[in-house]
Amino acid sequence: MLGRSRAHFERAEAAYERAIALIRSLDEAFQSRAFRSAPEQRYDTEVTLYQFDLILQAILLKMALVDGDFHRLERRFILRITAYGDLLPLLRREIRPGLQWDDLATLEEGEREKLLTLLPALLSHTCDSFVLPLARADAVDPEDFLARLEGELTEIAGEMSAVDGQRKPEEQAAFRDMTDHLLRERWRAIVAQELKE
């Protein structure tokens, strides 16, 4: 890796690790409150991390596809964040069997457009499941976990956008669109509802 690209990659990795730590602490806070009287209902935090990995991969993939350059370091970073969950099996089901991450760099225009349209809807249920417990915990905690998580996501996206030597406006627009649709709108609606009750 070139020095500058490597630095962007490493900063994105550090932001990812901070996001994972934040999600672990938020999920623990939610489960401690929600299952205080029924500890047997607690679940493995890796379920939440699985959902986060899928969401982040979708955000980064949309950013990479809208600018037409799915850079090798963007692919490498997405592969790096598949420890808990991998979006690829869902993409294989929707786009074509046998699809690999590297294949996404050379999709035909029709497949690329289909994927760009499909990504937000593909993760709708996953996003609902991810956001609900975390937003509920955020509603009763004075910390703004959404802002903290968005900060880490913004850093990851910014560093990945710059890894190919330039930050393109269409990548930033794709990031904002995906985070609004997949996270922010749902999160705020749930927090508002929780505060009403």
Secondary structure, 3 states (H helix, E strand, C coil): CCHHHHHHHHHHHHHHHHHHHHHHHHHHHHHHHHCCCCHHHCCCHHHHHHHHHHHHHHHHHHHHHHCCCCCHHHHHHHHHCCCCCCCHHHHHHHCCCCCCHHHHHHCCHHHHHHHHHHHHHHCHHHHHHHHHHHHHHHHHCCCCHHHHHHHHHHHHHHHHHHCCCCCCHHHHHHHHHHHHHHHHHHHHHHHHHHHHC
